[in-house]
Amino acid sequence: MAVEELTQRDELREFLVQDRLANAYLLGNLDPAYFQFCRWYGARDESGQVAHLMLVYRGLSLPVVFTSGRGEDLSEFLEACYEEVPERFHFHVLETQMGGLTSAFELGQAEAMIRMGLEREHFQPGERDARVERLGHRDTAQIMALYEHYPDNFFEPYQLETGLYFGIRDAEGALVSIAGVHVVSEAHDIAVIGNLVTHSERRGEGLATACTARLLEELFERVSLVALNVQAENAPAIKMYENFGFKANNRFYEGRWSKATER
């Protein structure tokens, strides 16, 4: 299978908008703020249209590999891309594409996730909580301190430049809950929220709900579609998102993989 590096954003967008929610991260990464960290690889069908796509995103401490495709030969495509992926990486892959990935890469840790989406007109905001404040670079140390308890986070300080991180502090001024974004693109009218954490001793107080509500209010002033990932077994989180109006779109797997040691 012939694989080529793709650099034309219009062509990439045309392929990705076929399923905006399933491809939410990839669409957001077309934005100039993230595109600089991206390498895109594709394979075409007989008519010359993109049939398979792989994104290697290097804007995080551990690279992330995303795949998207509409053919039966995903495993062949991934085998052809083998030399282009990092030695270690985090991955996002649809449940239907899992078999193709396992044939190309050695299994590491994988977790079942649900992609959920919410359109602006279906957003159900609650009453604004006055404790929620916008976070910035001055808060980086405290943010990192809270995320230390959640080593699987995808936070990097440059994400604060979006102005879309919000938090709540305790009586001593320490951050105890945070909600933010992975990507946001006004040009492509989409955002993906994430890095939502609450200190283990303060769960059940509605802090995450308050931070997420403020985040969504701000986001829907910029874009009309917001996506997120949630663990398939995290019923309380799923319920919280449903209360805002989010609906499940697809099931996929997320985790850390490495290249096979033998081929």
ZIKAWO-V882162 format. One record per backbone hydrogen bond with DSSP energy under -0.5 kcal/mol. CO is the residue of the C=O (numbers start at 1). NH is the residue of the N-H. If there is no record, write none. Layout:
co->CO nh->NH
co->CO nh->NH
This chain:
co->4 nh->42
co->6 nh->40
co->7 nh->9
co->8 nh->12
co->9 nh->13
co->10 nh->14
co->11 nh->15
co->12 nh->16
co->13 nh->17
co->15 nh->18
co->16 nh->19
co->17 nh->20
co->19 nh->23
co->21 nh->24
co->23 nh->27
co->24 nh->28
co->25 nh->29
co->27 nh->30
co->28 nh->31
co->31 nh->34
co->31 nh->35
co->32 nh->36
co->34 nh->37
co->35 nh->38
co->37 nh->58
co->39 nh->56
co->40 nh->6
co->41 nh->54
co->42 nh->4
co->43 nh->51
co->43 nh->52
co->45 nh->48
co->49 nh->45
co->51 nh->70
co->52 nh->43
co->53 nh->68
co->54 nh->41
co->55 nh->57
co->55 nh->66
co->56 nh->39
co->56 nh->58
co->57 nh->64
co->61 nh->63
co->63 nh->90
co->64 nh->57
co->64 nh->66
co->65 nh->92
co->66 nh->55
co->68 nh->53
co->73 nh->77
co->74 nh->78
co->75 nh->79
co->76 nh->80
co->77 nh->81
co->79 nh->82
co->81 nh->84
co->81 nh->85
co->82 nh->85
co->87 nh->259
co->89 nh->257
co->90 nh->65
co->91 nh->255
co->92 nh->67
co->93 nh->253
co->94 nh->97
co->95 nh->98
co->97 nh->101
co->98 nh->102
co->99 nh->103
co->100 nh->104
co->101 nh->104
co->101 nh->105
co->104 nh->260
co->106 nh->258
co->109 nh->256
co->111 nh->254
co->112 nh->232
co->113 nh->252
co->114 nh->116
co->114 nh->230
co->115 nh->249
co->115 nh->250
co->116 nh->228
co->117 nh->247
co->118 nh->226
co->119 nh->122
co->120 nh->123
co->123 nh->125
co->128 nh->130
co->129 nh->132
co->133 nh->167
co->136 nh->139
co->137 nh->140
co->139 nh->143
co->140 nh->144
co->141 nh->145
co->142 nh->146
co->143 nh->147
co->144 nh->148
co->146 nh->149
co->147 nh->150
co->150 nh->153
co->156 nh->159
co->157 nh->160
co->158 nh->161
co->159 nh->162
co->160 nh->163
co->165 nh->135
co->166 nh->179
co->167 nh->133
co->168 nh->176
co->168 nh->177
co->170 nh->173
co->174 nh->170
co->176 nh->199
co->177 nh->168
co->178 nh->197
co->179 nh->166
co->180 nh->194
co->183 nh->192
co->185 nh->190
co->186 nh->189
co->190 nh->185
co->191 nh->227
co->192 nh->182
co->192 nh->183
co->194 nh->180
co->195 nh->197
co->197 nh->178
co->199 nh->202
co->200 nh->203
co->202 nh->205
co->206 nh->210
co->207 nh->211
co->208 nh->212
co->209 nh->213
co->210 nh->214
co->211 nh->215
co->212 nh->216
co->213 nh->217
co->214 nh->218
co->215 nh->219
co->216 nh->220
co->218 nh->221
co->219 nh->222
co->219 nh->223
co->224 nh->120
co->225 nh->191
co->226 nh->118
co->227 nh->193
co->228 nh->116
co->230 nh->114
co->231 nh->234
co->233 nh->235
co->234 nh->238
co->235 nh->239
co->236 nh->240
co->237 nh->241
co->238 nh->242
co->239 nh->243
co->240 nh->244
co->241 nh->244
co->241 nh->245
co->241 nh->246
co->242 nh->245
co->244 nh->124
co->247 nh->117
co->250 nh->115
co->251 nh->95
co->252 nh->113
co->253 nh->93
co->254 nh->111
co->255 nh->91
co->256 nh->109
co->257 nh->89
co->258 nh->106
